[in-house]
């Protein structure tokens, strides 16, 4: 525990600098003759000496392709969350980047998670725990937003799709904003199933449909097509190109051809324990059981005996759709003039439950909600083809981009650069990932443990080396008090100054 505790004290002492971590690493090499996708940083058909000679001058900074996915959990082949996942393009990118297998969001809800990513601050600092900005504090209002910061540093900023909760945020952040789409649509042709059957009793409108639409009609397909046109153009400035795919967010609608890729009756279903909430503190149980008149898990069972399997099928189909769109963009990048000088960050804003712990959707403090997809490729820096199991947060993306782009970061940043992990995925990393639900309710995930502390002091503790499903709460075992205390101290350190109303 010594290194873990030493890092807590270092972070606490560094608070006047708001956690900005300028980690030392090798000099960033952005080589025009270095293949964007070669794990050794050198083309297979040319000697290393030639690649080194073709370094890009210091006045030619890297481009950034920033790809967000809405509501994507670990049901991706390379993350192993479900054996039936069909995600060849994300799996391929994982082999051409560093895949962070233990990455976590800072709030498992769209707006709050994206706010944290794009400002580099925790919810305890911004005051944003939900899908509204009404309670945003001064720290948020004065924060430098990521695209605005890139723009001020000489970048051309472009976006389409869902980057902020309302897509592009302020237009002032961007030089170019792509056209509007149907966002999460199209809707099921016959309406959303829960809305028709239960009305307002079930607010979690878990709906799906296999659509009879032509290729190119889905919003995510339109985002991919627009992105390719941007990559075909020549720019005088480096670019920050942000695109946000909407699926697999509800309603889980996708073209029928993606549903046809799966045999519904043979799909592997999540294992749900009947008594899974019995050892969860009362406040955690209430979040699941008291949210609506009819909770989603009961509504799923009441709707039909097959509806649970239908929703799992639909989620797979929507993930496959978005994976296809991601593949189109990344393939086009590899064939473009920008292939050798573009950083790629592929991330999801949080996870998603499909019945685990009797919960559907997101927002909870457990693994299914907090775990996010994160893979990063930095030409000449990242040890592509490797995986990293250090517990990183999406909040660390902003300082990492500042580090690898060699730009002065905003003083507000509370994450830390994981550049060292891009170079050596096994390097030391002593900070866990913090996720919040509401003020005073937080969880931290380290490599082995998940610790949850609610505002009333009740706790959960899970040992992921033995219990990856978080079925056995060990918080009441006296021999683990030191583990709890260390993780609790991280919560205190990373949420210092939080206002609990």
C-alpha positions in Angstrom: 0.0 0.0 0.0 3.0 2.3 0.3 3.1 3.6 -3.3 -0.7 4.0 -3.3 -0.6 6.1 -0.1 2.4 8.1 -1.3 0.6 9.1 -4.4 -2.5 10.2 -2.3 -0.2 12.6 -0.4 1.5 13.8 -3.5 -1.8 14.6 -5.2 -3.1 16.3 -2.0 0.0 18.5 -1.8 -0.2 19.3 -5.5 -3.8 20.6 -5.2 -2.9 24.3 -5.7 -1.9 23.2 -9.3 -5.2 21.4 -9.6 -3.6 18.0 -10.3 -1.9 19.0 -13.5 0.6 16.3 -14.2 3.4 16.9 -16.6 4.8 13.5 -16.8 8.2 12.9 -18.3 8.5 10.7 -21.3 10.3 10.2 -24.5 10.3 13.0 -27.0 7.2 12.9 -29.2 8.2 11.7 -32.7 5.7 12.5 -35.4 7.2 10.9 -38.4 5.8 11.5 -41.9 7.4 8.2 -43.0 6.1 6.3 -39.9 3.0 4.2 -40.4 0.1 5.2 -38.3 -0.7 1.6 -37.7 2.7 -0.1 -37.3 3.2 -1.3 -33.8 6.9 -0.7 -34.0 6.6 2.8 -35.2 8.3 2.0 -38.5 7.0 0.8 -41.8 7.6 -2.9 -42.5 9.1 -2.1 -45.9 11.6 0.6 -44.8 14.6 0.5 -42.4 14.3 2.3 -39.1 17.0 4.8 -40.0 15.0 6.1 -42.9 11.9 6.5 -40.7 13.9 8.5 -38.1 15.2 10.8 -40.8 11.7 11.7 -41.9 10.6 13.3 -38.6 8.1 16.0 -39.0 9.3 19.5 -38.0 8.4 20.8 -34.6 6.1 23.4 -36.2 3.9 20.6 -37.6 1.9 19.4 -34.6 -0.3 16.3 -34.7 -3.9 16.1 -35.7 -6.4 14.6 -33.3 -9.3 12.4 -34.3 -11.6 12.2 -31.2 -14.3 9.5 -31.5 -17.0 9.1 -28.8 -19.6 6.3 -28.5 -22.8 6.7 -26.6 -23.7 4.0 -23.9 -21.1 1.4 -25.1 -20.2 -1.0 -22.3 -17.6 -3.8 -22.5 -19.6 -5.9 -25.0 -16.7 -5.5 -27.4 -14.6 -8.4 -28.5 -11.3 -7.1 -27.3 -12.8 -6.3 -23.8 -14.4 -9.7 -23.5 -17.6 -8.5 -21.8 -19.8 -10.8 -23.9 -18.6 -13.7 -26.2 -21.2 -12.9 -28.9 -20.0 -9.4 -29.6 -19.2 -8.7 -33.3 -16.9 -5.7 -33.3 -14.1 -6.5 -35.8 -13.2 -2.8 -36.3 -12.9 -1.9 -32.7 -10.9 -5.1 -32.2 -8.7 -4.2 -35.1 -8.1 -0.7 -33.7 -7.2 -2.2 -30.3 -4.4 -4.0 -32.1 -3.2 -0.7 -33.6 -3.3 1.2 -30.4 -3.0 0.9 -26.6 -6.2 -0.6 -25.2 -7.1 0.4 -21.7 -9.0 -2.5 -20.3 -9.6 -0.9 -16.9 -10.9 2.6 -18.0 -13.8 4.2 -16.1 -16.0 7.3 -16.5 -16.3 9.9 -13.9 -20.1 9.9 -13.8 -22.1 7.1 -15.5 -24.5 9.5 -17.3 -24.1 11.2 -20.6 -23.9 14.9 -19.8 -22.0 14.6 -16.6 -19.4 12.2 -18.1 -18.8 14.3 -21.2 -18.6 17.4 -19.1 -15.8 15.8 -17.1 -14.0 14.7 -20.2 -14.2 18.0 -22.0 -13.3 20.2 -19.0 -10.9 17.7 -17.3 -12.6 18.2 -14.0 -14.5 16.0 -11.5 -18.2 16.4 -10.9 -17.4 17.3 -7.3 -15.6 20.4 -8.8 -18.1 21.4 -11.5 -21.2 20.5 -9.6 -22.5 18.6 -12.6 -23.7 15.1 -11.7 -26.7 14.8 -14.1 -28.0 15.7 -17.5 -28.6 19.4 -16.7 -26.2 22.3 -16.3 -28.4 24.2 -14.0 -26.3 23.4 -10.9 -23.0 24.1 -12.6 -20.6 26.0 -10.3 -18.2 28.8 -11.1 -15.4 26.2 -11.8 -17.4 25.0 -14.8 -18.5 28.4 -16.0 -14.9 29.6 -16.1 -13.5 26.3 -17.5 -11.6 26.1 -20.7 -13.5 23.6 -22.9 -11.3 21.1 -24.8 -12.3 22.1 -28.4 -12.0 25.8 -27.5 -8.6 25.2 -26.0 -7.4 23.4 -29.1 -8.7 26.2 -31.2 -6.8 28.8 -29.1 -3.7 26.7 -29.7 -3.9 27.0 -33.5 -6.1 24.0 -34.3 -9.0 23.8 -36.7 -11.9 22.4 -34.7 -14.6 20.3 -36.4 -17.4 18.1 -35.0 -20.5 16.1 -35.9 -22.7 14.0 -33.7 -22.8 13.7 -30.0 -19.8 15.2 -28.3 -21.5 17.2 -25.7 -24.9 16.2 -24.4 -26.5 18.6 -26.8 -24.2 17.4 -29.6 -21.7 20.2 -30.4 -22.1 22.4 -27.3 -21.5 26.0 -28.2 -20.9 26.8 -31.8 -18.1 29.1 -30.8 -16.0 26.1 -29.9 -15.9 24.9 -33.5 -14.8 26.1 -37.0 -17.1 23.5 -38.6 -20.2 21.8 -37.3 -21.6 18.9 -39.4 -25.3 18.7 -40.3 -28.0 17.7 -37.8 -29.3 14.1 -37.9 -32.1 12.2 -36.2 -29.7 11.7 -33.3 -30.8 8.4 -31.6 -33.5 7.7 -34.2 -35.1 6.4 -36.2 -37.8 5.4 -33.6 -39.4 2.0 -33.7 -42.1 2.2 -36.4 -44.8 1.0 -34.1 -43.7 3.2 -31.1 -41.7 2.4 -28.0 -42.8 -0.9 -26.4 -42.8 0.2 -22.8 -44.6 3.5 -23.5 -47.4 1.6 -25.2 -47.8 -1.1 -22.6 -47.0 0.7 -19.3 -47.4 4.4 -20.0 -45.6 6.5 -17.3 -45.3 3.6 -14.9 -42.0 2.6 -16.5 -39.8 5.6 -17.3 -37.0 3.5 -18.7 -38.3 3.2 -22.2 -36.3 0.1 -23.3 -37.3 -0.1 -26.9 -35.9 -1.8 -30.0 -36.7 -2.4 -33.7 -35.0 -4.0 -36.7 -35.4 -1.4 -39.4 -36.0 -1.8 -43.1 -33.8 1.1 -44.2 -31.2 1.5 -46.9 -27.5 1.8 -46.2 -26.6 5.3 -45.3 -29.9 6.3 -43.6 -28.8 5.8 -40.0 -27.4 8.9 -38.2 -24.2 7.1 -37.3 -23.7 6.2 -41.0 -24.2 9.8 -41.9 -21.6 10.9 -39.3 -19.1 8.4 -40.8 -19.7 9.7 -44.3 -19.3 13.3 -43.3 -16.1 12.5 -41.4 -14.6 10.9 -44.5 -15.3 14.1 -46.5 -13.4 16.1 -43.9 -10.4 13.7 -44.1 -10.4 14.2 -47.8 -9.7 17.9 -47.5 -6.4 19.7 -47.0 -6.0 22.0 -44.1 -3.4 24.7 -43.3 -3.7 24.1 -39.6 -3.6 20.9 -37.6 -7.2 19.7 -36.8 -9.1 18.5 -33.9 -11.9 16.4 -35.4 -14.5 15.2 -32.9 -17.3 12.8 -33.9 -19.9 11.2 -31.6 -21.8 8.1 -32.6 -25.3 7.7 -31.0 -25.7 4.0 -30.9 -26.1 1.7 -28.9 -28.1 4.4 -27.0 -31.9 3.7 -26.8 -34.1 3.3 -28.7 -32.0 0.3 -29.8 -32.9 0.6 -33.5 -30.6 -0.6 -36.3 -31.0 -1.9 -39.8 -32.2 -5.4 -40.0 -29.0 -6.6 -41.6 -27.2 -6.1 -38.3 -29.8 -8.1 -36.4 -29.4 -10.9 -39.0 -25.7 -11.2 -37.9 -26.8 -12.9 -34.7 -28.9 -15.9 -33.8 -31.1 -14.6 -31.0 -31.8 -18.0 -29.5 -28.1 -18.8 -29.1 -27.0 -15.4 -27.5 -25.2 -15.6 -24.2 -27.3 -13.8 -21.6 -26.0 -11.9 -18.6 -26.1 -14.0 -15.4 -28.3 -12.2 -12.9 -28.4 -13.4 -9.3 -31.9 -13.3 -7.7 -30.4 -12.0 -4.4 -27.8 -9.8 -6.0 -29.0 -6.7 -4.1 -29.2 -8.3 -0.7 -25.7 -7.2 0.4 -26.0 -3.8 -1.1 -26.6 -0.9 1.3 -30.1 0.5 1.5 -29.3 3.7 -0.5 -27.9 1.6 -3.4 -30.9 -0.7 -3.4 -33.2 2.3 -3.5 -31.5 3.6 -6.6 -32.5 0.4 -8.4 -35.8 -0.4 -6.8 -37.4 2.9 -6.1 -36.6 4.9 -9.2 -40.0 4.4 -10.8 -43.4 2.9 -10.1 -42.4 0.0 -12.2 -38.6 -0.6 -12.3 -37.1 -1.6 -15.7 -36.2 -5.1 -14.7 -39.7 -5.9 -13.7 -41.1 -4.2 -16.8 -38.8 -6.3 -19.0 -40.2 -9.5 -17.4 -43.8 -8.4 -17.5 -43.7 -7.3 -21.1 -43.0 -10.8 -22.4 -40.9 -13.8 -21.5 -38.7 -13.2 -24.5 -38.1 -9.4 -24.1 -34.9 -9.7 -22.1 -33.3 -11.7 -24.9 -34.8 -9.4 -27.6 -33.1 -6.4 -25.9 -29.8 -8.2 -25.7 -30.1 -9.0 -29.4 -30.9 -5.4 -30.2 -27.9 -4.1 -28.1 -25.5 -6.4 -30.0 -27.0 -5.2 -33.4 -26.6 -1.5 -32.4 -23.0 -2.1 -31.3 -22.3 -3.9 -34.6 -23.8 -0.9 -36.5 -21.5 1.6 -34.7 -18.5 -0.7 -35.1 -19.1 -0.7 -38.8 -19.2 3.1 -38.9 -16.0 3.3 -36.8 -14.3 1.0 -39.2 -15.3 3.2 -42.2 -13.7 6.2 -40.5 -10.5 4.5 -39.4 -10.0 2.8 -42.8 -10.4 6.1 -44.5 -7.9 7.8 -42.2 -5.4 5.1 -42.9 -5.7 5.9 -46.6 -5.6 9.6 -46.2 -2.7 12.2 -46.2 -3.2 12.4 -42.4 -2.5 8.7 -41.6 1.0 9.2 -40.2 0.3 12.4 -38.1 -3.0 11.8 -36.4 -3.6 10.9 -32.8 -6.8 8.7 -32.5 -8.8 8.5 -29.2 -11.7 6.1 -29.3 -13.8 6.2 -26.1 -17.3 5.5 -24.7 -18.9 7.9 -22.2 -19.8 5.1 -19.8 -21.1 1.6 -19.6 -24.5 0.1 -19.7 -26.5 -2.6 -17.7 -28.5 -5.2 -19.4 -30.2 -6.6 -16.3 -27.1 -7.1 -14.1 -27.9 -6.2 -10.5 -31.5 -6.0 -11.6 -30.8 -2.7 -13.4 -31.0 -1.5 -17.0 -29.3 1.5 -18.5 -26.6 3.3 -16.5 -25.8 5.8 -13.6 -25.0 3.2 -11.0 -21.6 2.9 -9.1 -21.0 -0.7 -10.3 -18.7 -2.0 -13.0 -21.3 -2.3 -15.7 -22.0 1.4 -15.4 -18.6 2.8 -14.9 -16.4 0.8 -17.3 -15.7 2.5 -20.5 -14.1 1.7 -23.8 -10.8 3.5 -24.3 -8.1 3.0 -26.9 -5.5 5.5 -27.9 -3.0 5.7 -30.8 -0.2 8.3 -30.8 2.1 8.0 -33.8 5.7 7.4 -32.6 4.7 7.2 -29.0 2.1 4.5 -28.2 3.2 0.9 -27.9 0.5 -0.2 -30.3 -0.9 -3.7 -29.9 -0.5 -3.7 -26.2 -3.1 -3.6 -23.4 -3.0 -1.7 -20.2 -4.8 -2.8 -17.0 -4.0 0.3 -14.9 -7.2 1.9 -13.6 -7.4 5.2 -15.6 -10.2 7.6 -15.9 -11.7 9.4 -18.9 -10.7 12.6 -17.0 -7.1 11.7 -17.9 -7.7 12.1 -21.7 -7.5 15.9 -21.7 -4.1 16.1 -19.9 -2.8 13.3 -22.0 -3.7 15.1 -25.2 -2.0 18.3 -23.9 1.1 16.2 -23.1 1.4 14.3 -26.4 0.6 17.5 -28.4 3.2 19.4 -26.4 0.7 22.1 -25.5 0.4 24.0 -22.2 -2.6 22.5 -20.4 -5.3 24.6 -18.8 -4.7 25.0 -15.1 -8.1 23.5 -14.3 -7.2 19.9 -15.2 -7.6 17.4 -12.4 -6.7 14.2 -14.2 -3.2 13.1 -15.0 -1.5 12.3 -18.3 -1.2 8.6 -19.1 1.5 9.2 -21.7 3.8 7.0 -19.7 1.3 4.2 -20.1 1.1 4.7 -23.8 4.9 4.1 -23.9 4.9 1.3 -21.4 1.5 0.0 -20.4 3.0 -1.8 -17.4 4.5 1.4 -16.0 3.7 2.6 -12.4 0.3 4.2 -12.0 -0.9 4.6 -8.5 -4.2 6.5 -8.7 -7.5 4.7 -9.0 -10.4 5.9 -11.1 -13.1 7.9 -9.3 -16.7 7.8 -10.4 -19.5 9.8 -8.8 -23.3 9.3 -8.8 -24.5 12.3 -6.8 -22.7 14.5 -4.3 -21.4 12.5 -1.4 -21.8 9.2 -3.3 -18.6 7.9 -4.9 -16.7 4.8 -6.0 -13.1 4.2 -6.8 -11.8 1.4 -8.9 -8.2 0.3 -8.6 -6.6 -2.6 -10.4 -7.9 -5.2 -8.0 -10.7 -3.5 -6.0 -13.9 -1.5 -6.3 -14.8 0.5 -3.2 -18.1 2.4 -2.9 -18.9 4.9 -0.2 -22.4 6.4 0.1 -23.2 9.7 1.7 -24.6 7.9 4.8 -21.2 6.1 5.3 -22.4 2.7 4.1 -19.9 0.8 1.9 -19.3 -1.8 -0.7 -16.1 -3.5 -1.5 -15.5 -6.0 -4.3 -12.3 -8.0 -5.1 -12.1 -8.2 -8.9 -9.4 -10.8 -8.8 -12.0 -13.2 -7.5 -15.3 -11.6 -8.2 -15.4 -9.8 -11.5 -19.3 -9.7 -11.4 -19.3 -7.8 -8.1 -21.6 -10.3 -6.5 -20.0 -10.5 -3.0 -19.8 -7.3 -0.9 -16.7 -7.7 1.4 -17.1 -4.3 3.1 -17.9 -6.0 6.5 -14.8 -8.1 6.6 -12.5 -6.6 9.3 -9.3 -7.9 7.6 -10.0 -5.6 4.7 -10.3 -2.4 6.7 -6.9 -1.2 5.4 -8.0 -1.7 1.8 -11.2 0.3 2.5 -9.3 3.0 4.3 -6.8 3.5 1.5 -9.5 3.7 -1.1 -11.7 6.0 1.1 -8.7 8.4 1.4 -8.6 8.6 -2.4 -12.3 9.6 -2.4 -11.6 12.3 0.2 -8.6 13.6 -1.8 -10.1 13.6 -5.2 -13.4 15.2 -4.1 -12.0 17.8 -1.7 -14.2 20.9 -1.6 -17.3 19.1 -2.8 -20.5 20.8 -1.7 -23.1 18.3 -0.4 -26.5 19.7 -0.1 
